[in-house]
Amino acid sequence: MRRSHVTTVSLLVALALAACTNAKDVLEPSAITPPAASAPGAQGAATVPPPSSTATTTAGASATTTAGATAAAPLTSAQSAAILSKTRLQIAPIVGASVEAATPLTAELQTRAKQRGITLAGSQDQTATHVLKGYFSAISEGKDTTVIYVWDVYDPAGNRLHRINGQMKAPSVNSGGSADAWKAVAPATMQAIADQTIDQFTAFLGGKAG
């Protein structure tokens, strides 16, 4: 009986030691952290969607790319010509520029618009599709004069559709030190601004249509 009791105690002690060993193993970081080599594989497997989902995603991406490419496709010459031929542009009186500076500007706007295939509408024309309003200022700095301009494009209802702005610096045509900066602006400067304005307006029409 005593021997049996000793045996039982020995077994209990052995079991207790085994339990302590197992607990230590569980608490070791290496026991709960997967090996570095297997971690990426395990994470990747968890995030990879099923084959059907992958196929759907790929198809969707292809469709989106195709749609985007179609939307961004440049207009053909025929399409651009058709858009411009339907445009009737009305040029409102220029604000801020002197009459001497506005005259070559307006004349070149008309010439450039016709070159681009745009029809000009008179001030009383009710068929205009777009109205162009310009605001100008000139600043003389030494021997140079900078012309700053802003153009707003409106629809017939008075809603602003687009804005064109920029500036152009050119040598002054005189150095008499006049307080009026517009007297130093050469006609060629205003004509260059007119060309840029119509070119940007044409680009706006093409971009809007695309």
TORGU-376256 format. One line per 5 residues: number of its first residue (from 1); for each residue x, y, z of N, C-alpha, C. Coordinates in steps of 0.1 Angstrom, whole numbers. Layout:
NUM> X:Y:Z:X:Y:Z:X:Y:Z  ...
***
This chain:
1> 8:-12:0:0:0:0:9:12:0  19:12:8:28:24:9:36:25:-4  39:13:-10:46:14:-23:37:19:-34  25:15:-33:15:21:-43:14:36:-41  14:40:-29:12:55:-26:24:62:-32
6> 36:56:-30:49:63:-35:48:63:-50  44:53:-56:43:53:-71:33:63:-76  22:65:-69:12:75:-73:18:89:-72  25:91:-61:31:104:-59:41:107:-70  49:97:-73:59:99:-84:53:103:-97
11> 42:96:-100:34:99:-112:29:113:-112  24:117:-101:19:131:-100:30:141:-102  41:139:-96:53:148:-98:57:148:-112  57:137:-119:61:136:-133:52:144:-141  39:142:-139:29:149:-146:30:164:-144
16> 33:169:-132:34:183:-129:46:189:-136  57:182:-137:68:187:-144:66:187:-159  59:178:-164:55:178:-178:46:190:-181  37:192:-172:28:204:-174:35:217:-174  45:218:-165:53:230:-165:61:232:-178
21> 66:221:-183:74:222:-195:65:226:-207  53:221:-208:44:224:-218:40:239:-217  38:244:-206:34:258:-204:45:267:-208  57:263:-205:69:271:-209:70:272:-224  67:260:-231:68:260:-245:57:270:-251
26> 46:270:-246:35:278:-251:38:293:-249  45:297:-238:47:311:-236:60:316:-243  67:307:-249:79:312:-257:74:319:-269  80:330:-273:76:337:-285:77:329:-298  87:320:-298:88:311:-310:77:302:-311
31> 70:299:-300:59:290:-301:46:296:-307  45:310:-306:33:316:-311:36:324:-324  48:326:-327:52:334:-339:56:325:-350  49:325:-362:53:316:-373:67:320:-378  74:310:-384:87:312:-389:87:323:-400
36> 98:331:-401:98:342:-410:96:338:-424  100:326:-428:99:322:-442:85:319:-445  77:314:-435:63:310:-438:53:321:-437  57:332:-430:48:343:-427:43:349:-440  51:353:-449:46:359:-461:36:350:-469
41> 40:338:-470:31:328:-477:17:328:-470  17:327:-457:5:326:-450:-4:339:-452  3:351:-451:-5:363:-453:-10:364:-467  -1:360:-477:-6:361:-491:-18:352:-493  -17:340:-488:-28:331:-490:-41:336:-484
46> -40:344:-473:-52:350:-467:-58:361:-475  -50:368:-483:-55:379:-490:-58:377:-505  -54:365:-510:-57:362:-524:-72:359:-526  -79:365:-534:-94:362:-536:-95:349:-544  -107:344:-544:-110:332:-551:-108:334:-566
51> -106:324:-574:-104:325:-588:-114:333:-595  -127:331:-592:-138:338:-598:-138:352:-595  -134:356:-583:-133:370:-579:-122:377:-587  -111:370:-588:-99:375:-595:-103:378:-610  -110:368:-616:-114:370:-630:-123:382:-632
56> -132:383:-622:-141:395:-623:-134:408:-622  -124:408:-612:-117:421:-610:-109:424:-622  -102:414:-628:-94:416:-640:-103:421:-652  -115:415:-653:-123:419:-664:-128:434:-662  -131:437:-649:-135:450:-646:-125:460:-649
61> -112:457:-645:-101:466:-648:-99:468:-662  -100:457:-670:-99:459:-685:-110:468:-690  -122:466:-685:-133:474:-690:-131:489:-687  -126:491:-675:-123:505:-671:-113:511:-679  -102:503:-681:-91:509:-689:-95:512:-704
66> -103:503:-709:-108:505:-723:-117:517:-723  -126:518:-713:-135:530:-713:-127:543:-712  -117:543:-703:-109:554:-701:-101:558:-714  -96:548:-721:-89:551:-733:-98:557:-744  -110:552:-744:-120:557:-754:-123:571:-751
71> -125:575:-737:-129:588:-734:-118:598:-737  -105:593:-735:-94:602:-737:-89:603:-751  -95:595:-760:-91:595:-774:-92:609:-780  -82:613:-787:-83:626:-793:-93:627:-805  -99:638:-807:-108:640:-817:-102:639:-831
76> -109:634:-840:-104:634:-854:-105:648:-860  -99:651:-871:-100:664:-878:-114:667:-882  -121:656:-886:-135:658:-890:-144:662:-878  -142:655:-867:-149:658:-855:-147:672:-850  -134:676:-850:-131:690:-846:-137:700:-855
81> -136:698:-868:-142:707:-877:-157:708:-876  -164:697:-872:-178:697:-871:-182:706:-858  -174:704:-848:-177:712:-835:-175:727:-838  -164:730:-844:-160:744:-847:-170:751:-856  -175:743:-866:-185:749:-876:-198:752:-869
86> -201:745:-858:-214:748:-851:-212:759:-841  -200:764:-838:-198:774:-828:-199:788:-834  -207:796:-827:-209:810:-831:-204:818:-819  -193:825:-821:-187:832:-810:-190:847:-810  -194:852:-799:-197:866:-797:-186:872:-788
91> -179:882:-793:-169:889:-785:-174:901:-778  -174:901:-765:-180:913:-758:-169:924:-758  -173:936:-755:-164:948:-754:-152:945:-744  -140:948:-748:-129:945:-739:-129:955:-728  -126:950:-716:-125:958:-703:-111:960:-699
96> -107:972:-697:-94:975:-691:-84:980:-701  -85:976:-713:-75:980:-723:-79:993:-730  -69:1001:-735:-73:1013:-742:-78:1009:-756  -84:1019:-762:-90:1017:-775:-79:1013:-785  -67:1020:-784:-56:1018:-793:-51:1003:-792
101> -51:998:-779:-46:984:-777:-57:974:-781  -70:977:-778:-80:968:-781:-83:966:-796  -80:976:-804:-83:975:-818:-76:964:-825  -62:963:-824:-55:952:-830:-59:939:-824  -62:939:-811:-66:927:-804:-79:921:-810
106> -89:929:-812:-102:925:-817:-101:921:-831  -93:928:-839:-92:924:-853:-85:911:-855  -75:908:-846:-68:895:-847:-77:884:-842  -85:887:-832:-94:876:-827:-103:872:-838  -108:881:-846:-117:878:-857:-110:870:-868
111> -98:874:-871:-90:867:-881:-87:853:-877  -82:852:-865:-78:838:-860:-90:829:-858  -102:834:-854:-114:826:-853:-118:821:-867  -118:829:-877:-121:825:-890:-112:814:-895  -99:816:-892:-89:806:-896:-92:792:-890
116> -98:793:-878:-101:780:-871:-115:775:-875  -122:782:-883:-135:777:-887:-146:781:-878  -144:791:-869:-154:796:-860:-161:808:-866  -174:807:-865:-182:818:-870:-184:829:-859  -182:841:-863:-184:852:-853:-198:858:-853
121> -203:860:-842:-217:865:-840:-216:880:-836  -225:888:-841:-225:903:-838:-230:905:-824  -229:917:-819:-233:920:-805:-248:918:-803  -256:919:-813:-270:918:-812:-275:904:-817  -266:896:-821:-270:882:-826:-274:873:-815
126> -286:868:-816:-292:859:-806:-289:845:-808  -281:842:-819:-278:828:-822:-264:824:-816  -257:832:-809:-244:829:-804:-244:817:-795  -235:809:-796:-234:797:-787:-224:800:-776  -215:809:-778:-205:812:-767:-203:828:-767
131> -200:833:-755:-197:847:-754:-183:848:-747  -174:856:-753:-161:858:-748:-159:872:-742  -156:872:-729:-155:885:-723:-140:886:-717  -133:897:-721:-119:899:-717:-117:910:-708  -108:908:-698:-104:918:-688:-89:920:-689
136> -84:932:-691:-70:934:-693:-64:945:-684  -51:943:-681:-43:954:-674:-29:953:-680  -22:965:-679:-8:966:-684:0:972:-673  13:966:-671:22:971:-661:35:973:-668  41:985:-667:54:989:-673:65:987:-662
141> 75:980:-666:86:977:-657:99:980:-665  105:992:-663:117:995:-670:114:996:-685  121:988:-693:120:988:-707:109:978:-712  103:971:-703:94:960:-707:80:964:-702  70:959:-709:56:961:-704:49:947:-704
146> 42:944:-693:35:931:-692:20:933:-693  14:926:-702:0:927:-704:-6:914:-697  -15:916:-687:-22:906:-680:-36:905:-685  -40:893:-689:-54:891:-694:-61:879:-688  -75:881:-688:-84:870:-683:-96:870:-693
151> -99:859:-698:-111:857:-706:-120:847:-700  -133:851:-699:-143:842:-694:-152:838:-706  -155:826:-707:-163:820:-717:-177:817:-711  -187:823:-716:-201:821:-711:-210:814:-722  -220:808:-717:-231:803:-726:-241:814:-728
156> -250:813:-737:-260:823:-740:-268:827:-727  -270:818:-718:-277:820:-705:-269:828:-695  -256:830:-698:-248:838:-688:-241:829:-678  -240:816:-681:-233:807:-672:-218:806:-676  -209:808:-667:-195:807:-671:-191:793:-673
161> -185:790:-685:-181:777:-688:-166:774:-687  -159:784:-689:-144:782:-689:-137:796:-687  -124:795:-682:-116:807:-680:-103:805:-687  -99:815:-694:-85:815:-700:-78:827:-694  -66:825:-690:-58:836:-684:-43:835:-687
166> -36:846:-686:-22:845:-689:-16:859:-689  -4:860:-693:3:873:-694:14:872:-704  17:884:-710:27:884:-720:36:897:-718  49:894:-717:58:906:-715:65:908:-729  66:921:-732:73:925:-745:79:938:-743
171> 90:941:-751:96:954:-750:87:966:-753  88:976:-745:79:988:-747:82:994:-761  72:999:-767:74:1006:-780:79:1020:-779  79:1025:-767:85:1039:-765:90:1039:-750  100:1048:-748:106:1049:-735:104:1063:-730
176> 93:1069:-733:91:1083:-729:87:1084:-715  85:1073:-708:81:1074:-694:67:1078:-692  58:1075:-701:44:1078:-700:38:1071:-688  29:1078:-681:22:1072:-670:12:1061:-675  8:1062:-687:-2:1052:-693:6:1041:-699
181> 5:1029:-692:13:1018:-697:8:1013:-710  -4:1015:-714:-10:1010:-726:-3:1017:-738  2:1028:-737:9:1035:-748:22:1028:-751  27:1020:-742:39:1013:-745:37:999:-751  25:995:-752:21:981:-757:21:981:-773
186> 29:973:-779:29:972:-793:17:964:-798  12:968:-810:1:960:-816:4:945:-817  16:942:-820:20:928:-822:18:920:-809  20:926:-798:18:920:-785:3:916:-783  -6:925:-787:-20:922:-786:-25:912:-796
191> -19:912:-807:-22:902:-818:-18:888:-813  -6:887:-807:-1:874:-802:-11:869:-791  -16:878:-782:-25:874:-772:-38:869:-778  -43:876:-789:-55:871:-796:-53:857:-802  -41:855:-808:-39:841:-813:-39:831:-803
196> -33:833:-791:-33:824:-780:-47:821:-775  -54:832:-774:-68:831:-769:-77:822:-777  -77:824:-790:-85:816:-799:-80:801:-799  -67:799:-798:-62:786:-798:-66:779:-785  -66:786:-774:-70:779:-762:-85:777:-761
201> -93:786:-767:-107:785:-768:-110:772:-777  -103:771:-787:-105:759:-796:-102:746:-789  -91:746:-781:-88:735:-773:-98:731:-763  -104:742:-757:-115:740:-747:-127:733:-754  -131:737:-766:-142:731:-773:-139:717:-775
206> -127:713:-780:-124:700:-782:-123:691:-770  -118:697:-759:-117:689:-746:-131:687:-741  -140:697:-742:-154:695:-736:-161:685:-744  -159:685:-757:-166:675:-766:-161:661:-763  -148:660:-759:-142:646:-757:-147:641:-744
***
